[in-house]
Amino acid sequence: MTATGRNRDEVARERAKYFEGVKPLVTRQEVDEAIAEQRRIWEQQNQQQ
């Protein structure tokens, strides 16, 4: 499942509602998601080469 830019903005807005301006530290889940997304990008680039 890939998130489009628009979906990411929607997710960010949903999160902002809950945090109401408080900026939390990066959670372990966000780190894992970022790593997983980077892996997908690398895999796609490797397949294209």
PDB file of N, CA, C and O in Angstrom:
ATOM      1  N   MET A   1       0.847  -1.191   0.000  1.00  0.00           N
ATOM      2  CA  MET A   1       0.000   0.000   0.000  1.00  0.00           C
ATOM      3  C   MET A   1       0.883   1.242   0.000  1.00  0.00           C
ATOM      4  O   MET A   1       1.658   1.461   0.931  1.00  0.00           O
ATOM      5  N   THR A   2       0.763   2.043  -1.036  1.00  0.00           N
ATOM      6  CA  THR A   2       1.567   3.262  -1.102  1.00  0.00           C
ATOM      7  C   THR A   2       0.676   4.457  -0.809  1.00  0.00           C
ATOM      8  O   THR A   2      -0.474   4.512  -1.245  1.00  0.00           O
ATOM      9  N   ALA A   3       1.215   5.401  -0.073  1.00  0.00           N
ATOM     10  CA  ALA A   3       0.453   6.601   0.263  1.00  0.00           C
ATOM     11  C   ALA A   3       0.770   7.693  -0.745  1.00  0.00           C
ATOM     12  O   ALA A   3       1.936   7.986  -1.011  1.00  0.00           O
ATOM     13  N   THR A   4      -0.269   8.291  -1.299  1.00  0.00           N
ATOM     14  CA  THR A   4      -0.041   9.420  -2.189  1.00  0.00           C
ATOM     15  C   THR A   4       0.207  10.658  -1.351  1.00  0.00           C
ATOM     16  O   THR A   4      -0.042  10.651  -0.145  1.00  0.00           O
ATOM     17  N   GLY A   5       0.696  11.724  -1.975  1.00  0.00           N
ATOM     18  CA  GLY A   5       0.930  12.961  -1.241  1.00  0.00           C
ATOM     19  C   GLY A   5      -0.343  13.472  -0.588  1.00  0.00           C
ATOM     20  O   GLY A   5      -0.311  13.965   0.540  1.00  0.00           O
ATOM     21  N   ARG A   6      -1.461  13.356  -1.289  1.00  0.00           N
ATOM     22  CA  ARG A   6      -2.717  13.857  -0.733  1.00  0.00           C
ATOM     23  C   ARG A   6      -3.117  13.053   0.494  1.00  0.00           C
ATOM     24  O   ARG A   6      -3.529  13.617   1.508  1.00  0.00           O
ATOM     25  N   ASN A   7      -2.995  11.723   0.399  1.00  0.00           N
ATOM     26  CA  ASN A   7      -3.341  10.890   1.541  1.00  0.00           C
ATOM     27  C   ASN A   7      -2.462  11.207   2.733  1.00  0.00           C
ATOM     28  O   ASN A   7      -2.926  11.212   3.874  1.00  0.00           O
ATOM     29  N   ARG A   8      -1.173  11.477   2.463  1.00  0.00           N
ATOM     30  CA  ARG A   8      -0.266  11.833   3.561  1.00  0.00           C
ATOM     31  C   ARG A   8      -0.727  13.105   4.240  1.00  0.00           C
ATOM     32  O   ARG A   8      -0.691  13.208   5.466  1.00  0.00           O
ATOM     33  N   ASP A   9      -1.164  14.083   3.441  1.00  0.00           N
ATOM     34  CA  ASP A   9      -1.643  15.336   4.019  1.00  0.00           C
ATOM     35  C   ASP A   9      -2.870  15.078   4.884  1.00  0.00           C
ATOM     36  O   ASP A   9      -3.015  15.660   5.959  1.00  0.00           O
ATOM     37  N   GLU A  10      -3.754  14.198   4.408  1.00  0.00           N
ATOM     38  CA  GLU A  10      -4.956  13.882   5.183  1.00  0.00           C
ATOM     39  C   GLU A  10      -4.575  13.224   6.503  1.00  0.00           C
ATOM     40  O   GLU A  10      -5.147  13.538   7.547  1.00  0.00           O
ATOM     41  N   VAL A  11      -3.614  12.316   6.455  1.00  0.00           N
ATOM     42  CA  VAL A  11      -3.159  11.655   7.680  1.00  0.00           C
ATOM     43  C   VAL A  11      -2.564  12.685   8.633  1.00  0.00           C
ATOM     44  O   VAL A  11      -2.817  12.648   9.837  1.00  0.00           O
ATOM     45  N   ALA A  12      -1.772  13.602   8.085  1.00  0.00           N
ATOM     46  CA  ALA A  12      -1.147  14.633   8.922  1.00  0.00           C
ATOM     47  C   ALA A  12      -2.214  15.501   9.589  1.00  0.00           C
ATOM     48  O   ALA A  12      -2.084  15.871  10.756  1.00  0.00           O
ATOM     49  N   ARG A  13      -3.273  15.821   8.834  1.00  0.00           N
ATOM     50  CA  ARG A  13      -4.341  16.639   9.412  1.00  0.00           C
ATOM     51  C   ARG A  13      -5.055  15.881  10.519  1.00  0.00           C
ATOM     52  O   ARG A  13      -5.382  16.456  11.557  1.00  0.00           O
ATOM     53  N   GLU A  14      -5.300  14.585  10.304  1.00  0.00           N
ATOM     54  CA  GLU A  14      -5.943  13.776  11.340  1.00  0.00           C
ATOM     55  C   GLU A  14      -5.089  13.759  12.601  1.00  0.00           C
ATOM     56  O   GLU A  14      -5.597  13.931  13.709  1.00  0.00           O
ATOM     57  N   ARG A  15      -3.783  13.549  12.422  1.00  0.00           N
ATOM     58  CA  ARG A  15      -2.878  13.535  13.576  1.00  0.00           C
ATOM     59  C   ARG A  15      -2.897  14.875  14.281  1.00  0.00           C
ATOM     60  O   ARG A  15      -2.902  14.938  15.510  1.00  0.00           O
ATOM     61  N   ALA A  16      -2.907  15.959  13.496  1.00  0.00           N
ATOM     62  CA  ALA A  16      -2.870  17.302  14.083  1.00  0.00           C
ATOM     63  C   ALA A  16      -4.094  17.535  14.964  1.00  0.00           C
ATOM     64  O   ALA A  16      -4.008  18.223  15.981  1.00  0.00           O
ATOM     65  N   LYS A  17      -5.243  16.957  14.573  1.00  0.00           N
ATOM     66  CA  LYS A  17      -6.448  17.105  15.387  1.00  0.00           C
ATOM     67  C   LYS A  17      -6.218  16.515  16.774  1.00  0.00           C
ATOM     68  O   LYS A  17      -6.613  17.103  17.781  1.00  0.00           O
ATOM     69  N   TYR A  18      -5.576  15.351  16.817  1.00  0.00           N
ATOM     70  CA  TYR A  18      -5.379  14.684  18.103  1.00  0.00           C
ATOM     71  C   TYR A  18      -4.331  15.395  18.946  1.00  0.00           C
ATOM     72  O   TYR A  18      -4.490  15.522  20.160  1.00  0.00           O
ATOM     73  N   PHE A  19      -3.259  15.860  18.306  1.00  0.00           N
ATOM     74  CA  PHE A  19      -2.163  16.460  19.078  1.00  0.00           C
ATOM     75  C   PHE A  19      -2.415  17.938  19.361  1.00  0.00           C
ATOM     76  O   PHE A  19      -1.846  18.495  20.300  1.00  0.00           O
ATOM     77  N   GLU A  20      -3.268  18.579  18.551  1.00  0.00           N
ATOM     78  CA  GLU A  20      -3.648  19.974  18.766  1.00  0.00           C
ATOM     79  C   GLU A  20      -2.430  20.861  18.996  1.00  0.00           C
ATOM     80  O   GLU A  20      -2.339  21.558  20.007  1.00  0.00           O
ATOM     81  N   GLY A  21      -1.499  20.828  18.049  1.00  0.00           N
ATOM     82  CA  GLY A  21      -0.372  21.739  18.104  1.00  0.00           C
ATOM     83  C   GLY A  21       0.819  21.218  18.889  1.00  0.00           C
ATOM     84  O   GLY A  21       1.912  21.776  18.797  1.00  0.00           O
ATOM     85  N   VAL A  22       0.621  20.143  19.669  1.00  0.00           N
ATOM     86  CA  VAL A  22       1.757  19.568  20.387  1.00  0.00           C
ATOM     87  C   VAL A  22       2.516  18.679  19.424  1.00  0.00           C
ATOM     88  O   VAL A  22       1.939  17.760  18.842  1.00  0.00           O
ATOM     89  N   LYS A  23       3.797  18.939  19.250  1.00  0.00           N
ATOM     90  CA  LYS A  23       4.579  18.129  18.318  1.00  0.00           C
ATOM     91  C   LYS A  23       5.231  16.980  19.073  1.00  0.00           C
ATOM     92  O   LYS A  23       6.149  17.204  19.862  1.00  0.00           O
ATOM     93  N   PRO A  24       4.770  15.748  18.844  1.00  0.00           N
ATOM     94  CA  PRO A  24       5.354  14.596  19.537  1.00  0.00           C
ATOM     95  C   PRO A  24       6.709  14.235  18.944  1.00  0.00           C
ATOM     96  O   PRO A  24       7.017  14.589  17.806  1.00  0.00           O
ATOM     97  N   LEU A  25       7.501  13.535  19.721  1.00  0.00           N
ATOM     98  CA  LEU A  25       8.729  12.973  19.170  1.00  0.00           C
ATOM     99  C   LEU A  25       8.355  11.912  18.146  1.00  0.00           C
ATOM    100  O   LEU A  25       7.253  11.364  18.181  1.00  0.00           O
ATOM    101  N   VAL A  26       9.256  11.634  17.256  1.00  0.00           N
ATOM    102  CA  VAL A  26       8.993  10.604  16.250  1.00  0.00           C
ATOM    103  C   VAL A  26       8.791   9.274  16.964  1.00  0.00           C
ATOM    104  O   VAL A  26       9.591   8.879  17.812  1.00  0.00           O
ATOM    105  N   THR A  27       7.712   8.595  16.609  1.00  0.00           N
ATOM    106  CA  THR A  27       7.432   7.309  17.244  1.00  0.00           C
ATOM    107  C   THR A  27       8.169   6.192  16.523  1.00  0.00           C
ATOM    108  O   THR A  27       8.602   6.349  15.382  1.00  0.00           O
ATOM    109  N   ARG A  28       8.305   5.068  17.204  1.00  0.00           N
ATOM    110  CA  ARG A  28       8.955   3.896  16.607  1.00  0.00           C
ATOM    111  C   ARG A  28       8.208   3.495  15.338  1.00  0.00           C
ATOM    112  O   ARG A  28       8.832   3.116  14.347  1.00  0.00           O
ATOM    113  N   GLN A  29       6.881   3.575  15.360  1.00  0.00           N
ATOM    114  CA  GLN A  29       6.089   3.180  14.188  1.00  0.00           C
ATOM    115  C   GLN A  29       6.422   4.072  12.995  1.00  0.00           C
ATOM    116  O   GLN A  29       6.554   3.588  11.871  1.00  0.00           O
ATOM    117  N   GLU A  30       6.558   5.383  13.243  1.00  0.00           N
ATOM    118  CA  GLU A  30       6.881   6.288  12.139  1.00  0.00           C
ATOM    119  C   GLU A  30       8.252   5.974  11.566  1.00  0.00           C
ATOM    120  O   GLU A  30       8.456   6.038  10.354  1.00  0.00           O
ATOM    121  N   VAL A  31       9.197   5.632  12.447  1.00  0.00           N
ATOM    122  CA  VAL A  31      10.535   5.259  11.978  1.00  0.00           C
ATOM    123  C   VAL A  31      10.440   4.008  11.116  1.00  0.00           C
ATOM    124  O   VAL A  31      11.015   3.955  10.028  1.00  0.00           O
ATOM    125  N   ASP A  32       9.709   2.992  11.602  1.00  0.00           N
ATOM    126  CA  ASP A  32       9.571   1.740  10.856  1.00  0.00           C
ATOM    127  C   ASP A  32       8.901   1.987   9.506  1.00  0.00           C
ATOM    128  O   ASP A  32       9.303   1.406   8.498  1.00  0.00           O
ATOM    129  N   GLU A  33       7.885   2.844   9.483  1.00  0.00           N
ATOM    130  CA  GLU A  33       7.203   3.140   8.223  1.00  0.00           C
ATOM    131  C   GLU A  33       8.147   3.831   7.246  1.00  0.00           C
ATOM    132  O   GLU A  33       8.144   3.531   6.052  1.00  0.00           O
ATOM    133  N   ALA A  34       8.953   4.757   7.758  1.00  0.00           N
ATOM    134  CA  ALA A  34       9.886   5.469   6.887  1.00  0.00           C
ATOM    135  C   ALA A  34      10.923   4.509   6.312  1.00  0.00           C
ATOM    136  O   ALA A  34      11.278   4.596   5.136  1.00  0.00           O
ATOM    137  N   ILE A  35      11.407   3.589   7.153  1.00  0.00           N
ATOM    138  CA  ILE A  35      12.392   2.606   6.687  1.00  0.00           C
ATOM    139  C   ILE A  35      11.757   1.703   5.632  1.00  0.00           C
ATOM    140  O   ILE A  35      12.365   1.429   4.597  1.00  0.00           O
ATOM    141  N   ALA A  36      10.545   1.246   5.893  1.00  0.00           N
ATOM    142  CA  ALA A  36       9.862   0.362   4.947  1.00  0.00           C
ATOM    143  C   ALA A  36       9.632   1.077   3.616  1.00  0.00           C
ATOM    144  O   ALA A  36       9.796   0.483   2.550  1.00  0.00           O
ATOM    145  N   GLU A  37       9.254   2.348   3.682  1.00  0.00           N
ATOM    146  CA  GLU A  37       9.020   3.099   2.445  1.00  0.00           C
ATOM    147  C   GLU A  37      10.322   3.274   1.676  1.00  0.00           C
ATOM    148  O   GLU A  37      10.341   3.153   0.452  1.00  0.00           O
ATOM    149  N   GLN A  38      11.403   3.556   2.381  1.00  0.00           N
ATOM    150  CA  GLN A  38      12.696   3.715   1.714  1.00  0.00           C
ATOM    151  C   GLN A  38      13.113   2.407   1.055  1.00  0.00           C
ATOM    152  O   GLN A  38      13.653   2.415  -0.052  1.00  0.00           O
ATOM    153  N   ARG A  39      12.867   1.279   1.727  1.00  0.00           N
ATOM    154  CA  ARG A  39      13.190  -0.028   1.136  1.00  0.00           C
ATOM    155  C   ARG A  39      12.418  -0.239  -0.151  1.00  0.00           C
ATOM    156  O   ARG A  39      12.970  -0.726  -1.138  1.00  0.00           O
ATOM    157  N   ARG A  40      11.119   0.132  -0.147  1.00  0.00           N
ATOM    158  CA  ARG A  40      10.312  -0.026  -1.364  1.00  0.00           C
ATOM    159  C   ARG A  40      10.891   0.812  -2.491  1.00  0.00           C
ATOM    160  O   ARG A  40      10.953   0.361  -3.634  1.00  0.00           O
ATOM    161  N   ILE A  41      11.316   2.037  -2.174  1.00  0.00           N
ATOM    162  CA  ILE A  41      11.893   2.909  -3.201  1.00  0.00           C
ATOM    163  C   ILE A  41      13.155   2.273  -3.765  1.00  0.00           C
ATOM    164  O   ILE A  41      13.349   2.231  -4.980  1.00  0.00           O
ATOM    165  N   TRP A  42      14.026   1.770  -2.864  1.00  0.00           N
ATOM    166  CA  TRP A  42      15.265   1.142  -3.320  1.00  0.00           C
ATOM    167  C   TRP A  42      14.971  -0.075  -4.189  1.00  0.00           C
ATOM    168  O   TRP A  42      15.620  -0.282  -5.214  1.00  0.00           O
ATOM    169  N   GLU A  43      13.984  -0.886  -3.774  1.00  0.00           N
ATOM    170  CA  GLU A  43      13.646  -2.079  -4.552  1.00  0.00           C
ATOM    171  C   GLU A  43      13.152  -1.695  -5.943  1.00  0.00           C
ATOM    172  O   GLU A  43      13.513  -2.333  -6.932  1.00  0.00           O
ATOM    173  N   GLN A  44      12.328  -0.655  -6.019  1.00  0.00           N
ATOM    174  CA  GLN A  44      11.833  -0.206  -7.322  1.00  0.00           C
ATOM    175  C   GLN A  44      12.989   0.273  -8.190  1.00  0.00           C
ATOM    176  O   GLN A  44      13.039  -0.037  -9.380  1.00  0.00           O
ATOM    177  N   GLN A  45      13.916   1.023  -7.609  1.00  0.00           N
ATOM    178  CA  GLN A  45      15.053   1.525  -8.375  1.00  0.00           C
ATOM    179  C   GLN A  45      15.925   0.370  -8.848  1.00  0.00           C
ATOM    180  O   GLN A  45      16.416   0.380  -9.976  1.00  0.00           O
ATOM    181  N   ASN A  46      16.118  -0.630  -7.983  1.00  0.00           N
ATOM    182  CA  ASN A  46      16.945  -1.778  -8.356  1.00  0.00           C
ATOM    183  C   ASN A  46      16.299  -2.570  -9.489  1.00  0.00           C
ATOM    184  O   ASN A  46      16.997  -3.073 -10.369  1.00  0.00           O
ATOM    185  N   GLN A  47      14.972  -2.686  -9.473  1.00  0.00           N
ATOM    186  CA  GLN A  47      14.283  -3.429 -10.522  1.00  0.00           C
ATOM    187  C   GLN A  47      14.386  -2.698 -11.858  1.00  0.00           C
ATOM    188  O   GLN A  47      14.423  -3.336 -12.910  1.00  0.00           O
ATOM    189  N   GLN A  48      14.434  -1.372 -11.826  1.00  0.00           N
ATOM    190  CA  GLN A  48      14.490  -0.596 -13.069  1.00  0.00           C
ATOM    191  C   GLN A  48      15.865  -0.683 -13.716  1.00  0.00           C
ATOM    192  O   GLN A  48      15.983  -0.549 -14.934  1.00  0.00           O
ATOM    193  N   GLN A  49      16.897  -0.904 -12.924  1.00  0.00           N
ATOM    194  CA  GLN A  49      18.254  -0.947 -13.478  1.00  0.00           C
ATOM    195  C   GLN A  49      18.533  -2.253 -14.191  1.00  0.00           C
ATOM    196  O   GLN A  49      19.630  -2.449 -14.714  1.00  0.00           O
TER     197      GLN A  49
END
